[in-house]
């Protein structure tokens, strides 16, 4: 299902803050700090996604907490390295995680498993991309 244009615009204009490391925006290259973090983990790609508010639909704080903890549990069980992040737009803020080493397909799969409308993906030498399908 195509992403609602209003929701898509929120994603495109949002700032994704990786706590204590850097800010990211769609269409911009990865910061030196994020690139250094990738090198430290001997990887060349990151994904940024969350589990809150499935398909952009607002749910309770308790449901969001449960979904977020489930995502963190899965990442831990899979042995993936992640860093806390936040997605912020004018009228929207959600917890996210920046995950090191996921492929574009794995990012898409995780996004779908947690019923997310979109996720971010970037390779070391590229720009931050919106994955919406």
C-alpha positions as CSV (number, residue, x, y, z in Angstrom):
1,X,0.0,0.0,0.0
2,X,1.5,3.4,-1.0
3,X,2.5,5.7,1.9
4,X,0.0,8.5,2.6
5,X,1.5,11.7,1.1
6,X,1.1,13.7,4.4
7,X,2.7,10.9,6.4
8,X,5.5,10.7,3.8
9,X,6.1,14.4,4.1
10,X,6.5,14.1,7.9
11,X,9.1,11.4,7.4
12,X,11.0,13.4,4.8
13,X,11.1,16.6,6.9
14,X,11.8,14.9,10.3
15,X,15.1,14.8,12.1
16,X,16.3,11.5,13.3
17,X,18.5,12.0,16.4
18,X,20.9,9.2,17.4
19,X,21.3,9.9,21.0
20,X,24.7,11.4,21.8
21,X,26.0,10.7,18.3
22,X,24.5,12.7,15.5
23,X,21.3,13.9,13.7
24,X,20.2,12.5,10.4
25,X,17.9,13.6,7.7
26,X,16.6,11.8,4.6
27,X,18.6,12.7,1.5
28,X,21.7,13.8,3.5
29,X,25.0,11.8,3.9
30,X,25.9,10.1,7.1
31,X,27.8,12.2,9.6
32,X,31.4,11.5,10.4
33,X,30.3,10.3,13.9
34,X,27.9,7.7,12.4
35,X,30.6,6.6,9.9
36,X,33.1,6.2,12.7
37,X,30.6,4.0,14.6
38,X,30.1,1.9,11.5
39,X,33.8,1.4,11.1
40,X,34.1,0.4,14.8
41,X,31.6,-2.4,14.1
42,X,33.3,-3.2,10.7
43,X,30.0,-2.5,8.8
44,X,29.0,-0.3,6.0
45,X,25.3,0.2,6.5
46,X,22.7,1.3,9.1
47,X,19.0,1.2,9.5
48,X,16.8,3.4,11.6
49,X,13.4,2.3,12.6
50,X,11.0,2.0,15.5
51,X,8.0,-0.1,16.6
52,X,5.7,2.5,17.9
53,X,2.4,3.7,16.3
54,X,2.0,1.1,13.6
55,X,1.5,2.5,10.1
56,X,1.4,6.0,11.6
57,X,-1.7,5.3,13.6
58,X,-1.5,6.6,17.2
59,X,-1.8,3.9,19.9
60,X,-1.6,4.1,23.7
61,X,1.7,4.7,25.5
62,X,1.5,1.3,27.1
63,X,1.1,-0.4,23.7
64,X,4.0,1.6,22.3
65,X,6.2,0.7,25.3
66,X,5.4,-3.0,24.7
67,X,6.2,-2.8,21.0
68,X,9.4,-0.9,21.6
69,X,10.6,-3.5,24.2
70,X,9.7,-6.3,21.8
71,X,11.9,-4.7,19.1
72,X,14.8,-4.4,21.5
73,X,14.4,-8.0,22.6
74,X,14.5,-9.2,19.0
75,X,17.6,-7.1,18.2
76,X,19.3,-8.5,21.3
77,X,18.3,-12.1,20.5
78,X,19.7,-11.6,16.9
79,X,23.0,-10.2,18.3
80,X,22.6,-6.9,16.5
81,X,24.3,-3.8,17.6
82,X,22.0,-0.8,18.0
83,X,21.9,2.7,19.4
84,X,18.9,4.7,20.8
85,X,17.4,7.2,18.4
86,X,14.4,9.5,18.1
87,X,12.4,10.6,15.1
88,X,11.0,14.1,15.5
89,X,8.7,16.3,13.3
90,X,6.7,19.3,14.2
91,X,3.8,17.3,15.7
92,X,5.4,13.9,16.1
93,X,8.1,12.2,18.1
94,X,8.8,8.5,18.4
95,X,11.6,6.2,19.8
96,X,13.7,4.5,17.2
97,X,16.9,2.6,17.1
98,X,19.8,2.8,14.7
99,X,20.9,-0.7,13.8
100,X,24.3,-1.5,12.4
101,X,24.8,-4.0,9.6
102,X,21.3,-4.7,8.3
103,X,20.9,-5.1,4.6
104,X,18.2,-3.1,2.8
105,X,16.1,-6.3,2.5
106,X,16.5,-7.1,6.3
107,X,15.5,-3.5,7.0
108,X,12.4,-3.8,4.9
109,X,11.5,-7.2,6.6
110,X,11.9,-5.7,10.1
111,X,9.9,-2.6,9.1
112,X,7.1,-4.9,7.9
113,X,7.2,-7.2,10.9
114,X,6.7,-4.2,13.2
115,X,3.9,-2.7,11.0
116,X,5.9,0.4,10.3
117,X,5.0,2.7,7.4
118,X,8.7,3.5,6.7
119,X,12.3,3.0,7.9
120,X,15.6,4.7,7.0
121,X,18.6,3.0,5.4
122,X,22.0,4.3,4.5
123,X,25.3,2.9,3.4
124,X,28.6,4.4,4.4
125,X,29.2,6.2,1.2
126,X,25.6,7.1,0.4
127,X,22.8,9.2,1.7
128,X,20.0,8.4,4.2
129,X,17.1,6.8,2.2
130,X,13.4,6.4,3.1
131,X,12.2,2.8,2.7
132,X,8.5,2.9,2.4
133,X,7.5,-0.3,0.5
